[in-house]
């Protein structure tokens, strides 16, 4: 078997690892995010052989294929456990090289939403801002639950003190979800500046508007 055939065999094997994990760890509403991501990543890696110029590059590319499949399998195992098992409060899970962040909360005692934060393709950006998607899945075990999605605009300029983030009023009013959005960005290594959290006068204004303040 020549190198090209062996490389493709590795790619098929990596896909088998991913499919086996999907069968073993069913994640309902999360699959519409995870399945396309891993297949896109594996497809990209499977096409790298033609650009390999030396043995070290070949070693790096084959390692990336195997590692992507193994990490995806482990990620699904963790997320399944987060939802279905008891234990410490589940953290945000990072997908790939910070392509996406997911927080699947335990549903053992009560049903809780799962949160997905991901950057969309660069083609959806606007000048000066990157477009992100924040999705709240109310019933994560249900494959038919597509969740409630919000567009999030993140400044792409140089902001050493934190990155301005703009969201809709609908998301801002969902305080628990809004807080999770902040946690998701921190998990991805981004320090967000969210108006409703960092505006020191916002609470006073809300109290005045409700008629309980001066």
N, C-alpha and C positions, 0 to 999 in steps of 0.2 A: 504494500500500500504506500503510495507516494505521500509527500508532505501535505499537499492540498486535501487529499482524501482524509488523512488523519486529522487535519485541522477541522474539517467539516464534521467528522465523527465526534470530536470534542464539543463542537457547537451543539450537535444533536443531544449529546450526553448532558450538557448544561441545561438544555430545555427540558429534558426528562427530569432532572433534579427539581426544576421549577414546577413542573406539572405534578410531580409526586407530592410536593409540599402543598400545592393548591388543593389536591385531593384529600390530604391528611388534615390540613388546618383550614377549614371552611370559614371564610371571613365575610360572607354576605355582601353588604353594601360597599365594603372596601375594595372588592375585586374590580370594580370599574376604574379604579385608580391604579391598583397594583399590577394587574395582569397586562395592560397595555405598556406600562412603564418597563417591566422586566423584559417583555418581548422586544421592545424597541432597543433596549440596552444590549441584549444578547445579539440581536440582528446587526447592530452597529459593530460589536466586537467580532462577530463572525466574518465581517468583510475586511478585516484589517490585514489579512495575510499578504495581500498584494503590495501593501506599503511597508512590509518588514524588510529592512535592509541588512540586518545582521542577526546573529543568534541571540543577543541580549534583547533586542526588540521582540523577537519571537517568544522568548521566555516571558517577557512582561505581558504580552498580549494573551498568551495561553493562561498565564496566572490570572489575568483579569477576568477571563471567561469563567474559569473554575471558581474564582472568588465571588463573582457576582451571583452565580447560582447558589453557592453555599450560604452567602449572607442573606439572600432572598428567602431561602428555606428557613434559616434561623429567625429572620424577621417575622415570618408568618407564625412560627412557633410561639414567639414572644407575644405577638398581638392576640393570638388565640387564647393564650394563657391570661393576658390582661383582662379579657372580657369574661372568661368562663371560670377562672379560678380565684380563690381568695389569697390575700397576701398584702405586701406593701402597696401603697398607691402607685398605679402604673405611671411611668414617665412618658415624655414625648419620645417617640421612636423616629430616628432619622433614616430616610430612604436614600440609598446611593450616596453620591457625593453632594449631600445637602440639596437634593432635587425636590424633596418633599419631607414634611414632618407630620406625624400622625399621633394622636393621643386617643387610645381606646380605653375607656373607663370600665371598671368592673360592673357586670350586670348580674352578679350573684344574688344580691339582696334587693336591688331595684334596677329598673332599666334606666341607663344613662346614655347620653349621646356620645358619639365618637367625633373627633375633630380632625380635619385634614387641611393642611396649609401647603400650597404648592405654587411655584412660579410658573406662569403660562409661557408659551413660546414667545420668543423675542418679537415675532411679527405682530403680537397683540399690544406691544408697548406704545406709549405716546411719548412725544419729546419731553425729556427730563424726568420720566417716571417709568418704572417697571410695573407690569400688571401681574397681580397675584390673585389666586382664588382661595377663598376660605369657605369650607363646606362643613355643615353640621348635620350628621346623620343621626336622626332620632332613634331609629331602630336598626342598629348596625348588623343584627343577625339576619335581617330580611334583605335578600339580594335585590328586591324590587324597590327598596328605599333609596332614592337618588339624593336625598338630603336637601337641605336649604343652602344655596350657594350665594356668596357675596363677592363682588369685585373689590379688590383692595389695591390702591395705588401707592407705590413706594418710591420715594425720590431717589434718583440715581446720581445726584450731585455729591459733592464732598461735604459731609456733615460729621465732623469729629465728635460732636457731643451727642449724637444720636440721629437716626434717620427718620424724617417726617413721613408719617403714614396717614393716608386719607381713606376713610370708609364712609359708607352710606349712613344716614340717620337711623335706618332700620336696624343695622347691626349695632350702632352705638347705643340704642335703647335696650338691646339685649345684653344686660350688664355682665352676666356670667359668661356668655359667649365672647364678649368683647375682651374680658380678662384673659380668656384662653388664647385669643389671638395674640395678645402680648407675650404670653408664655411660649407660644409656638415660634415667634420670631426670635426670642432669646435662645430657644433650643437650637435654632439654625445659625446662631452666632451673630445675629443682627440685633442691635440695640434700637428699638423703635421709639419714636416720639408720637404717642397717641393723644390727641387733643383732650379727650374726656378724662384721661388719667393725669396728664401733666399740666392742665390748666388749673392753677391754684384757686381761681375764683369760681370755678364751675359749680362746686357744691353750694356755695353761698347764693349763686344765681338761681339754682334749682329750688332752694328753700324759699327765696323771695317770690319766684314765679308761682309756687304752690300756695302762697299766702301764709306761710308760717314764719317768715323772717321779716326783718325791717329793711 
